Every structure is written in structure tokens, then in C-alpha cells.
Amino acid sequence: MSSEMGEIHRTGRDINDEIVHFGGQAESIFSSLAEPGRLSIQKKADELAAQYLESNPNPDYYDCVSIVAEGVLTAGKEIKTSSGSWGESVDAALGAGVEMPAAKIACKRITMLEH
């Protein structure tokens, strides 16, 4: 049993390490994205965060990030189209996880308003 617990703990640590690694990578990609593409992604994240705030008068930052990131990813085709000639790079960036840094920025804005 203790070997199973050790395996579970090791696996959990590995997963957390991957999340931290990919999170930093996504933030780097997001910040290096051409401004029109970055603005298209952030605009959608901000819209989704505003909708979240309307539905949740006491917003939870982590809940907001999860919901907004999922919404940005779901709206990928719309964002790609609104990015014009930068659409392909936006599509690639969404594939690399940039919805998460955009969601963090948008949700920080709405949760900071409350405090």
C-alpha cells in the first residue's frame, strides 16, 4: 500500500510540475504574440469575465479563470477570424494554451474590483 501512495504522490507532483511548466510557456507565448492577436484573445477573455461577473456577484478568481479559459478556447474560431491576417498565429497560440494567461488577466481585473 505504501508503494501505491508513493506512486500517487509522485504522479501528482509530476502533473503539478507540468502545469507550472506549461503555464509559464503559455504566458511567454501570449506576451510574444503580435499585438492584434493578443488583443483579440484578451478582448474575448474580458467579455467572458464580464459575463461571469454578471452571473456571480461574488466572483471567485479560480472559478472565473477556469470558466473564462474554457470559453476562450471554445471561441477559438471566432477569435481567429477576428484577428485578420494574424489568425493563424492566434490559432497556434491557442493550441499552446494562451487562453490561460488571458483568463488570469481578465479575472484578476474583475476580482480586484471587489476588494
DSSP file (Angstrom, degrees, kcal/mol; ACC not computed):
  #  RESIDUE AA STRUCTURE BP1 BP2  ACC     N-H-->O    O-->H-N    N-H-->O    O-->H-N    TCO  KAPPA ALPHA  PHI   PSI    X-CA   Y-CA   Z-CA
    1    1 A M     >        0   0    0      0, 0.0     4,-2.2     0, 0.0     5,-0.2   0.000 360.0 360.0 360.0 -39.6    0.0    0.0    0.0
    2    2 A S  H  >  +     0   0    0      1,-0.2     4,-2.3     2,-0.2     5,-0.1   0.848 360.0  54.5 -66.0 -30.9    2.8    2.5    0.8
    3    3 A S  H  > S+     0   0    0      2,-0.2     4,-2.1     1,-0.2    -1,-0.2   0.873 107.4  51.2 -68.3 -34.6    4.3    1.9   -2.7
    4    4 A E  H  > S+     0   0    0      2,-0.2     4,-2.5     1,-0.2    -2,-0.2   0.920 110.3  48.6 -64.7 -42.9    0.9    2.8   -4.2
    5    5 A M  H  X S+     0   0    0     -4,-2.2     4,-2.7     1,-0.2    -2,-0.2   0.902 110.9  50.6 -64.0 -40.4    0.7    6.0   -2.1
    6    6 A G  H  X S+     0   0    0     -4,-2.3     4,-2.6     2,-0.2    -1,-0.2   0.898 110.5  49.7 -62.6 -40.0    4.3    6.9   -3.2
    7    7 A E  H  X S+     0   0    0     -4,-2.1     4,-2.5     2,-0.2    -2,-0.2   0.900 111.4  48.4 -65.8 -41.8    3.3    6.3   -6.8
    8    8 A I  H  X S+     0   0    0     -4,-2.5     4,-2.5     2,-0.2    -2,-0.2   0.930 113.3  47.4 -63.8 -45.1    0.2    8.6   -6.4
    9    9 A H  H  X S+     0   0    0     -4,-2.7     4,-2.4     2,-0.2    -2,-0.2   0.924 113.0  48.3 -63.1 -44.6    2.2   11.3   -4.7
   10   10 A R  H  X S+     0   0    0     -4,-2.6     4,-2.5     1,-0.2    -1,-0.2   0.917 112.2  49.1 -62.7 -43.1    5.0   11.1   -7.4
   11   11 A T  H  X S+     0   0    0     -4,-2.5     4,-2.4     1,-0.2    -1,-0.2   0.913 110.5  50.6 -63.6 -42.4    2.4   11.3  -10.2
   12   12 A G  H  X S+     0   0    0     -4,-2.5     4,-2.4     1,-0.2    -1,-0.2   0.904 110.9  48.8 -61.2 -41.9    0.7   14.2   -8.6
   13   13 A R  H  X S+     0   0    0     -4,-2.4     4,-2.5     2,-0.2    -1,-0.2   0.913 110.5  51.3 -64.6 -42.3    3.9   16.1   -8.3
   14   14 A D  H  X S+     0   0    0     -4,-2.5     4,-2.1     2,-0.2    -2,-0.2   0.910 110.3  49.1 -60.4 -43.0    4.8   15.3  -11.9
   15   15 A I  H  X S+     0   0    0     -4,-2.4     4,-2.3     2,-0.2    -1,-0.2   0.928 111.3  49.1 -63.5 -45.0    1.4   16.6  -13.0
   16   16 A N  H  X S+     0   0    0     -4,-2.4     4,-2.4     1,-0.2    -2,-0.2   0.899 109.1  52.9 -62.5 -39.6    1.9   19.8  -11.0
   17   17 A D  H  X S+     0   0    0     -4,-2.5     4,-2.6     1,-0.2    -1,-0.2   0.902 109.7  49.0 -61.3 -40.7    5.4   20.3  -12.5
   18   18 A E  H  X S+     0   0    0     -4,-2.1     4,-3.2     2,-0.2     5,-0.3   0.905 109.6  51.4 -65.4 -41.4    3.9   20.0  -16.0
   19   19 A I  H  X S+     0   0    0     -4,-2.3     4,-2.4     2,-0.2    -2,-0.2   0.927 112.7  45.6 -61.7 -45.0    1.2   22.5  -15.2
   20   20 A V  H  X S+     0   0    0     -4,-2.4     4,-2.1     2,-0.2    -2,-0.2   0.924 115.0  48.2 -64.1 -44.4    3.7   25.0  -13.9
   21   21 A H  H  X S+     0   0    0     -4,-2.6     4,-2.0     1,-0.2    -2,-0.2   0.953 116.4  41.1 -61.8 -51.2    6.0   24.4  -16.9
   22   22 A F  H  X S+     0   0    0     -4,-3.2     4,-2.6     1,-0.2    -1,-0.2   0.829 111.1  58.3 -69.7 -30.5    3.2   24.8  -19.5
   23   23 A G  H  X S+     0   0    0     -4,-2.4     4,-2.0    -5,-0.3    -1,-0.2   0.934 109.3  43.9 -62.5 -45.8    1.7   27.7  -17.6
   24   24 A G  H  X S+     0   0    0     -4,-2.1     4,-2.0     2,-0.2    -2,-0.2   0.882 113.4  51.7 -65.2 -38.8    5.0   29.7  -17.9
   25   25 A Q  H  X S+     0   0    0     -4,-2.0     4,-2.4    -5,-0.2    -2,-0.2   0.914 109.3  49.8 -64.4 -43.3    5.4   28.6  -21.5
   26   26 A A  H  X S+     0   0    0     -4,-2.6     4,-2.8     1,-0.2    -2,-0.2   0.890 109.8  51.1 -64.1 -39.6    1.8   29.8  -22.3
   27   27 A E  H  X S+     0   0    0     -4,-2.0     4,-2.4     2,-0.2    -1,-0.2   0.893 110.4  49.5 -64.8 -38.8    2.5   33.2  -20.7
   28   28 A S  H  X S+     0   0    0     -4,-2.0     4,-1.5     2,-0.2    -2,-0.2   0.919 112.8  46.4 -64.9 -44.2    5.6   33.6  -22.7
   29   29 A I  H  X S+     0   0    0     -4,-2.4     4,-0.8     2,-0.2    -2,-0.2   0.916 112.4  51.3 -63.7 -43.5    3.8   32.8  -25.9
   30   30 A F  H >< S+     0   0    0     -4,-2.8     3,-0.8     1,-0.2    -2,-0.2   0.922 110.9  46.9 -61.2 -45.2    1.0   35.1  -25.0
   31   31 A S  H 3< S+     0   0    0     -4,-2.4    -1,-0.2     1,-0.2    -2,-0.2   0.779 113.8  48.5 -70.7 -24.6    3.3   38.0  -24.3
   32   32 A S  H 3< S+     0   0    0     -4,-1.5    -1,-0.2    -5,-0.2    -2,-0.2   0.513  86.3 111.6 -92.3  -4.1    5.3   37.5  -27.5
   33   33 A L  S << S-     0   0    0     -4,-0.8     5,-0.1    -3,-0.8    -3,-0.0  -0.407  84.5 -91.9 -67.5 143.0    2.2   37.2  -29.7
   34   34 A A    >>  -     0   0    0      1,-0.1     4,-2.5    -2,-0.1     3,-0.6  -0.241  40.5-111.5 -54.9 143.8    1.7   40.1  -32.2
   35   35 A E  H 3> S+     0   0    0      1,-0.2     4,-2.9     2,-0.2     5,-0.3   0.841 113.5  54.3 -52.3 -44.7   -0.5   42.8  -30.7
   36   36 A P  H 3> S+     0   0    0      0, 0.0     4,-1.7     0, 0.0    -1,-0.2   0.909 113.8  43.0 -59.8 -39.4   -3.6   42.3  -32.9
   37   37 A G  H <> S+     0   0    0     -3,-0.6     4,-2.1     2,-0.2    -2,-0.2   0.924 114.6  48.9 -69.4 -45.0   -3.7   38.6  -32.0
   38   38 A R  H  X S+     0   0    0     -4,-2.5     4,-2.7     1,-0.2     5,-0.2   0.904 111.8  50.1 -61.5 -41.8   -3.1   39.2  -28.3
   39   39 A L  H  X S+     0   0    0     -4,-2.9     4,-2.7    -5,-0.2    -1,-0.2   0.874 108.2  52.7 -66.3 -37.1   -5.8   41.9  -28.2
   40   40 A S  H  X S+     0   0    0     -4,-1.7     4,-1.7    -5,-0.3    -1,-0.2   0.920 112.9  44.2 -63.2 -43.4   -8.3   39.6  -29.9
   41   41 A I  H  X S+     0   0    0     -4,-2.1     4,-2.2     2,-0.2    -2,-0.2   0.937 115.7  47.0 -66.2 -46.8   -7.7   36.9  -27.3
   42   42 A Q  H  X S+     0   0    0     -4,-2.7     4,-2.9     1,-0.2    -2,-0.2   0.875 108.0  56.2 -65.4 -37.2   -7.8   39.3  -24.4
   43   43 A K  H  X S+     0   0    0     -4,-2.7     4,-2.3     2,-0.2    -1,-0.2   0.924 109.6  45.9 -59.7 -44.4  -10.9   41.0  -25.7
   44   44 A K  H  X S+     0   0    0     -4,-1.7     4,-2.4     2,-0.2    -2,-0.2   0.912 112.5  50.5 -65.8 -41.7  -12.8   37.7  -25.7
   45   45 A A  H  X S+     0   0    0     -4,-2.2     4,-2.3     1,-0.2    -2,-0.2   0.910 110.6  49.8 -62.1 -41.8  -11.4   36.8  -22.2
   46   46 A D  H  X S+     0   0    0     -4,-2.9     4,-2.2     2,-0.2    -1,-0.2   0.901 110.2  50.2 -63.8 -41.1  -12.6   40.2  -20.9
   47   47 A E  H  X S+     0   0    0     -4,-2.3     4,-2.0     1,-0.2    -2,-0.2   0.925 112.5  46.9 -61.3 -44.7  -16.1   39.7  -22.4
   48   48 A L  H  X S+     0   0    0     -4,-2.4     4,-2.3     1,-0.2    -2,-0.2   0.867 110.7  51.9 -67.5 -36.5  -16.3   36.3  -20.8
   49   49 A A  H  X S+     0   0    0     -4,-2.3     4,-2.5     2,-0.2    -1,-0.2   0.891 108.5  51.5 -66.1 -39.1  -15.1   37.6  -17.5
   50   50 A A  H  X S+     0   0    0     -4,-2.2     4,-1.9     2,-0.2    -2,-0.2   0.903 110.4  48.7 -63.7 -40.8  -17.7   40.4  -17.6
   51   51 A Q  H  X S+     0   0    0     -4,-2.0     4,-1.7     2,-0.2    -2,-0.2   0.902 110.3  51.9 -64.0 -40.8  -20.4   37.8  -18.3
   52   52 A Y  H  X S+     0   0    0     -4,-2.3     4,-1.6     1,-0.2    -2,-0.2   0.921 108.5  51.0 -60.7 -44.0  -19.1   35.7  -15.4
   53   53 A L  H  < S+     0   0    0     -4,-2.5    -1,-0.2     1,-0.2    -2,-0.2   0.874 106.6  54.4 -62.8 -38.0  -19.3   38.7  -13.1
   54   54 A E  H  < S+     0   0    0     -4,-1.9    -1,-0.2     1,-0.2    -2,-0.2   0.877 114.7  40.6 -62.2 -37.3  -22.9   39.3  -14.1
   55   55 A S  H  < S+     0   0    0     -4,-1.7    -1,-0.2     1,-0.2    -2,-0.2   0.684 121.9  42.7 -84.2 -19.6  -23.8   35.8  -13.2
   56   56 A N     <  -     0   0    0     -4,-1.6    -1,-0.2    -5,-0.2    -2,-0.0  -0.805  59.9-175.9-132.6  90.1  -21.7   35.7  -10.0
   57   57 A P  S    S+     0   0    0      0, 0.0    -1,-0.1     0, 0.0    -4,-0.1   0.751  89.2  47.3 -60.4 -23.1  -21.9   38.9   -7.9
   58   58 A N  S    S-     0   0    0      2,-0.0    53,-0.1     0, 0.0    -5,-0.0  -0.727  93.1-157.8-114.4  78.4  -19.2   37.5   -5.6
   59   59 A P        -     0   0    0      0, 0.0     2,-0.6     0, 0.0     3,-0.1  -0.250   9.7-146.7 -66.5 141.9  -16.7   36.3   -8.1
   60   60 A D     >  -     0   0    0      1,-0.1     4,-2.9     2,-0.0     5,-0.2  -0.943  10.2-144.0-105.3 122.4  -14.2   33.6   -7.3
   61   61 A Y  H  > S+     0   0    0     -2,-0.6     4,-2.7     1,-0.2     5,-0.2   0.902  97.7  44.8 -53.8 -49.5  -10.9   34.2   -9.1
   62   62 A Y  H  > S+     0   0    0      2,-0.2     4,-2.0     1,-0.2    -1,-0.2   0.879 114.2  48.4 -68.8 -38.4  -10.1   30.5   -9.7
   63   63 A D  H  > S+     0   0    0      2,-0.2     4,-2.3     1,-0.2    -1,-0.2   0.919 112.6  50.1 -64.2 -43.4  -13.6   29.6  -10.8
   64   64 A C  H  X S+     0   0    0     -4,-2.9     4,-3.2     2,-0.2     5,-0.3   0.934 109.0  50.9 -60.2 -48.6  -13.5   32.6  -13.1
   65   65 A V  H  X S+     0   0    0     -4,-2.7     4,-2.5     1,-0.2     5,-0.3   0.913 111.4  48.6 -58.0 -44.3  -10.2   31.6  -14.6
   66   66 A S  H  X S+     0   0    0     -4,-2.0     4,-1.8     2,-0.2    -1,-0.2   0.935 116.2  41.5 -61.6 -48.1  -11.4   28.1  -15.3
   67   67 A I  H  X S+     0   0    0     -4,-2.3     4,-2.2     2,-0.2    -2,-0.2   0.912 117.1  46.7 -68.7 -44.4  -14.6   29.2  -17.0
   68   68 A V  H  X S+     0   0    0     -4,-3.2     4,-2.7    -5,-0.2     5,-0.2   0.917 111.2  51.4 -66.8 -43.3  -13.1   32.1  -19.0
   69   69 A A  H  X S+     0   0    0     -4,-2.5     4,-2.3    -5,-0.3    -1,-0.2   0.918 111.5  47.9 -60.3 -43.2  -10.2   29.9  -20.2
   70   70 A E  H  X S+     0   0    0     -4,-1.8     4,-2.3    -5,-0.3    -1,-0.2   0.907 112.2  49.9 -63.5 -41.3  -12.6   27.3  -21.4
   71   71 A G  H  X S+     0   0    0     -4,-2.2     4,-1.9     2,-0.2    -2,-0.2   0.885 109.7  50.4 -64.8 -39.8  -14.7   29.9  -23.1
   72   72 A V  H  < S+     0   0    0     -4,-2.7     7,-0.2     2,-0.2    -1,-0.2   0.927 111.8  48.0 -64.1 -44.2  -11.7   31.5  -24.9
   73   73 A L  H >< S+     0   0    0     -4,-2.3     3,-1.4     1,-0.2    -2,-0.2   0.908 111.4  50.1 -62.7 -41.6  -10.7   28.0  -26.1
   74   74 A T  H 3< S+     0   0    0     -4,-2.3     3,-0.4     1,-0.3    -1,-0.2   0.838 109.7  51.6 -64.3 -33.8  -14.2   27.3  -27.3
   75   75 A A  T 3X S+     0   0    0     -4,-1.9     4,-2.6     1,-0.2    -1,-0.3   0.206  75.6 118.4 -88.6  16.5  -14.3   30.6  -29.1
   76   76 A G  H <> S+     0   0    0     -3,-1.4     4,-2.8     1,-0.2    -1,-0.2   0.862  72.6  49.4 -52.2 -44.3  -11.1   29.9  -30.9
   77   77 A K  H  > S+     0   0    0     -3,-0.4     4,-2.3     2,-0.2    -1,-0.2   0.916 112.3  48.2 -64.6 -42.9  -12.5   30.0  -34.4
   78   78 A E  H  > S+     0   0    0      2,-0.2     4,-2.2     1,-0.2    -2,-0.2   0.911 113.9  46.9 -61.9 -44.0  -14.3   33.3  -33.7
   79   79 A I  H  X S+     0   0    0     -4,-2.6     4,-0.9     2,-0.2    -2,-0.2   0.909 110.5  52.7 -66.0 -42.4  -11.0   34.8  -32.3
   80   80 A K  H >< S+     0   0    0     -4,-2.8     3,-0.7    -5,-0.3    -2,-0.2   0.924 111.3  46.9 -58.6 -45.5   -9.0   33.5  -35.2
   81   81 A T  H >< S+     0   0    0     -4,-2.3     3,-1.4     1,-0.2    -1,-0.2   0.898 110.4  51.4 -64.7 -42.1  -11.4   35.2  -37.7
   82   82 A S  H 3< S+     0   0    0     -4,-2.2    -1,-0.2     1,-0.3    -2,-0.2   0.601  99.0  68.1 -73.5  -9.3  -11.4   38.5  -35.8
   83   83 A S  T X< S-     0   0    0     -4,-0.9     3,-2.1    -3,-0.7    -1,-0.3   0.460  85.0-164.2 -89.0  -1.2   -7.6   38.5  -35.8
   84   84 A G  G X  S+     0   0    0     -3,-1.4     3,-1.9     1,-0.3    -1,-0.3  -0.294  70.4   3.6  58.5-127.8   -7.4   39.0  -39.6
   85   85 A S  G 3  S+     0   0    0      1,-0.3     3,-0.3     2,-0.1    -1,-0.3   0.635 131.4  60.5 -68.4 -12.7   -4.0   38.3  -41.0
   86   86 A W  G <> S+     0   0    0     -3,-2.1     4,-2.1     1,-0.2    -1,-0.3   0.353  73.8 106.1 -92.0   5.2   -2.8   37.2  -37.6
   87   87 A G  H <> S+     0   0    0     -3,-1.9     4,-2.5     1,-0.2    -1,-0.2   0.855  74.8  51.3 -55.3 -42.6   -5.4   34.4  -37.4
   88   88 A E  H  > S+     0   0    0     -3,-0.3     4,-2.2     1,-0.2    -1,-0.2   0.903 111.0  47.4 -65.7 -40.2   -3.0   31.5  -38.0
   89   89 A S  H  > S+     0   0    0     -3,-0.3     4,-2.3    -4,-0.2    -1,-0.2   0.863 112.1  51.2 -69.6 -33.0   -0.6   32.6  -35.2
   90   90 A V  H  X S+     0   0    0     -4,-2.1     4,-2.7     2,-0.2    -2,-0.2   0.914 108.7  51.3 -65.9 -42.9   -3.6   33.1  -32.9
   91   91 A D  H  X S+     0   0    0     -4,-2.5     4,-1.8     1,-0.2    -2,-0.2   0.925 112.3  46.0 -59.4 -45.7   -4.8   29.6  -33.7
   92   92 A A  H  X S+     0   0    0     -4,-2.2     4,-0.9     2,-0.2    -1,-0.2   0.896 111.6  52.1 -64.4 -40.5   -1.3   28.2  -32.9
   93   93 A A  H ><>S+     0   0    0     -4,-2.3     5,-1.8     1,-0.2     3,-0.6   0.896 107.4  51.7 -64.7 -40.1   -1.1   30.2  -29.7
   94   94 A L  H ><5S+     0   0    0     -4,-2.7     3,-1.3     1,-0.3     5,-0.3   0.877 106.4  55.1 -63.6 -35.9   -4.5   28.9  -28.6
   95   95 A G  H 3<5S+     0   0    0     -4,-1.8    -1,-0.3     1,-0.2    -2,-0.2   0.747 105.3  54.0 -65.5 -22.6   -3.2   25.4  -29.2
   96   96 A A  T <<5S-     0   0    0     -4,-0.9    -1,-0.2    -3,-0.6    -2,-0.2   0.395 124.8-100.4 -93.6   1.5   -0.3   26.3  -26.9
   97   97 A G  T X 5S+     0   0    0     -3,-1.3     3,-1.5    -4,-0.3    -3,-0.2   0.695  71.0 144.4  95.8  20.3   -2.5   27.3  -24.0
   98   98 A V  T 3>< +     0   0    0     -5,-1.8     4,-1.6     1,-0.3     5,-0.2   0.591  59.2  80.9 -71.1  -7.1   -2.6   31.1  -24.2
   99   99 A E  H 3> S+     0   0    0     -5,-0.3     4,-2.2    -6,-0.2    -1,-0.3   0.831  86.7  60.1 -64.1 -28.2   -6.2   31.1  -23.1
  100  100 A M  H <> S+     0   0    0     -3,-1.5     4,-2.4     2,-0.2    -1,-0.2   0.951 104.7  43.2 -69.4 -50.7   -5.0   30.7  -19.5
  101  101 A P  H  > S+     0   0    0      0, 0.0     4,-2.1     0, 0.0    -1,-0.2   0.894 115.2  51.4 -62.6 -35.4   -2.9   33.9  -19.2
  102  102 A A  H  X S+     0   0    0     -4,-1.6     4,-2.3     1,-0.2    -2,-0.2   0.913 110.9  48.1 -64.7 -41.5   -5.7   35.8  -20.9
  103  103 A A  H  X S+     0   0    0     -4,-2.2     4,-2.8     1,-0.2     5,-0.3   0.891 109.4  53.3 -65.3 -39.4   -8.2   34.4  -18.4
  104  104 A K  H  X S+     0   0    0     -4,-2.4     4,-2.1     2,-0.2    -2,-0.2   0.916 110.6  46.8 -62.2 -43.0   -6.0   35.2  -15.5
  105  105 A I  H  X S+     0   0    0     -4,-2.1     4,-1.8     2,-0.2    -2,-0.2   0.948 115.1  45.6 -63.5 -49.0   -5.7   38.8  -16.6
  106  106 A A  H  X S+     0   0    0     -4,-2.3     4,-1.6     1,-0.2    -2,-0.2   0.908 115.6  45.8 -62.7 -43.6   -9.4   39.2  -17.2
  107  107 A C  H  X S+     0   0    0     -4,-2.8     4,-2.4     1,-0.2     5,-0.2   0.831 107.9  56.4 -73.0 -31.6  -10.4   37.6  -13.9
  108  108 A K  H  X S+     0   0    0     -4,-2.1     4,-2.1    -5,-0.3    -1,-0.2   0.909 105.8  53.7 -63.6 -39.6   -7.9   39.5  -11.9
  109  109 A R  H  X S+     0   0    0     -4,-1.8     4,-1.0     1,-0.2    -2,-0.2   0.932 113.1  40.6 -60.1 -46.8   -9.5   42.7  -13.2
  110  110 A I  H  X S+     0   0    0     -4,-1.6     4,-0.6     1,-0.2    -1,-0.2   0.847 116.8  47.4 -76.6 -31.5  -13.0   41.7  -12.1
  111  111 A T  H  < S+     0   0    0     -4,-2.4     4,-0.5     1,-0.2     3,-0.4   0.791 107.8  56.4 -79.6 -25.3  -12.0   40.2   -8.7
  112  112 A M  H >< S+     0   0    0     -4,-2.1     3,-0.6    -5,-0.2    -1,-0.2   0.775  97.9  63.7 -73.0 -25.5   -9.8   43.2   -7.9
  113  113 A L  H 3< S+     0   0    0     -4,-1.0    -1,-0.2     1,-0.2    -2,-0.2   0.821  99.1  54.8 -63.9 -30.4  -12.8   45.5   -8.4
  114  114 A E  T 3<        0   0    0     -4,-0.6    -1,-0.2    -3,-0.4    -2,-0.2   0.722 360.0 360.0 -77.0 -21.5  -14.5   43.8   -5.5
  115  115 A H    <         0   0    0     -3,-0.6    -1,-0.2    -4,-0.5    -2,-0.2   0.420 360.0 360.0-115.7 360.0  -11.7   44.4   -3.0
